[in-house]
């Protein structure tokens, strides 16, 4: 399957596979991705599981995409952290519930068409990184972020399960605390009348 996708990507020209040396330390998936990367940019002879940088010829676009790449790292990471701990702060709990609802909509509703856990922010960030020449190998932003911060490449299923558990706990806490705040405010309004 991977070979067929690569064949289609390269327009059926896979003679490259016959001559490219096989590295015994890589699994088949990493090998095919490395060969595909080398076929896209033959001057690059190294396998890099974290992505390979292709050379761009438009400096103006390059600067814009570099800015967007940094913006998405900061914004998406802050958004994720807010989704995890926003319930703890009474003054922003309503906004926390809104951001969690947007996340749930993206994962579970848009996910019907684009795959479970689809995140439009991740999709936009990956598009920017593709324009910069990075070939990221993860569909999960959380897995990607953990790898970038720690250097540890946890299994996708483990990261997805932990992400879902943390999300559900945060969502439950946010709903419960928002309802509690609403009831408390409603009781205070009745007693002051």
N, C-alpha and C positions, 0 to 999 in steps of 0.2 A: 504493500500500500504506500509506504513512504517513498519507495523508488518510483512508483507511478506518479505521485504528486510532483516529485522532483523532475521527472521526465517531462511532465506537462509544463512545469515552470520554466524549464530550460528549452522548451520548444522541441522536445524529442531528441535533443543532442546530448546523449549520455555516454559517448565514447570516452569522455573524461573519466568515468568511473573505472574503466579498464586500466588506465595508466596511473591513476592516483594511488600512492602507497597507502596501504591499510595500516592504521596504528592499532596495535593489539591492546592498548590501555583504554580504548574507547569502546563503548557499546555500539550496536548497529545504528541506533537512532542518532547518536552523536557523530558517528562516522559520516552518515548521509548528509547531516546538516553541515558538517565541515566541508565535505566535497561540494555541496551546493554553494556554500560561501566562497570557496576557492574558485568555483566555476564562474560565479558572478564577478569576482575580482581576482584573476589569476596571479596578480602580483603578490597577493597575500597568501602565504604558504602555511599559516598556522591555524590550528583548531583553537577556538576560544569559546568554551561553553557559555560564557557570560555575554557573548555578542562580539561581532567584528565591526570595525569602523570602515565604511567605504568612503572613498574620496569624493567630495562634492566640489563643483566648479562655480557655484554662485555664492559669493561671500555674504551678500545681503540676506539671502534666504537662510544661509547657515546661521547667521547671528540671530535671526528671528526664531528659528527652530531650537537653537541652544537656549534662548530665553524661555520659550515655551516648555522645553524639557525641564528646566529648573523650576518654573512656575508650577508645572504638574507635580513634581516631586514635593514641593512645599505644600501646595493646596490639597492634593489628594491625601498626603500624610496627615495634615492638620484635620481634614474632614474625617479621616478614619479615627484619629485619636478623639475627636469630638464625639463621634458615634459611640466610642467605648466608654467615655467618662462624663459626657455631658449631663447625664441624669443626676449627678452629684451636686449640681449647682442650681438652686431653686430659681434664680432669676432667668436662667436660659433653658429651663426644662421644656417649655413649649417648642422652642426652636430645635431642641434635641429630638423631640418627637417628630417634628417635621423632617429633619434630615434622615432619621431612621426610616420614616415612611417612604421617602424618596429612594433610599437604598433598597428597601423591600420591594418597591415597585420595579426598580431596575432589575434586581435579581430574579424575582418570581413572576413578574408580568412580562417585561421585555425578554426575560429569560426563556419564555415559551418559544419565541422566534429565534433568539440568538444564542441560546444555550444557558443552562442553569448558572446563576451567579454572574450573568452579564452585567458589566458596569460600563456605562457610556464614558465615564471619566478615564477608565483604564483603556478603553478603545481609542479615545482621542490621544492619550499619552503614547500608546503603542504606535499610532500613526505618525506622531511627531518623531518618535525614536526611529521608525523605519526611514523617514525622510533624512534623518541624520546618519543613516547607514547602520544602525544597531539592529541586529537580528536577535531579538529576545525570544527565549524558548519557553516562556511561561505564560499561561492564560490568566494566572492569578497575580494581581498586584501585591497582595499580602506576601505571597511566596517570594516574589521578586524583591520586595522591600526587605524582608527578613534576610534574604541572600545578600543583598547589597550592604546591609548594616552589620551582619555577623560573618558572612562568608560561608555559612552553612546552608546547604541545599537540601532542606527538609522535603520529604515526599509530598507531592501535591495533595494526595488524599488526606494526609494528616493535617496539613495547613488548612484545607477546606473545612474539615470537621471542626477544628479548633475555632476557626473564623465563624462558622455557623453557631457554635455553642456560645461564644462571646456575644455575637450579634443578638441571639435570642434572649440571653440574660439581660443585656442592655435594654432591649426592646421591652421586656417584661417589667424591668425596674422603672423605665420611663413611663410606661402606661400606668403602673401602680402609683407612682409618686405624683404624676400629673392629676390623676383622679383624686388622690388624697389632698393635693393642693386645692383643687376645684371644690371639693366638699368642705374643706376648712374655710375657704373664702366665702362659700355659700352660707355656711353656718354663721360666720362673723357678720355677714350682711343682714341676716335675719335677726340676730340678736341686737344689732344697732338700730333696727326699725322700731 
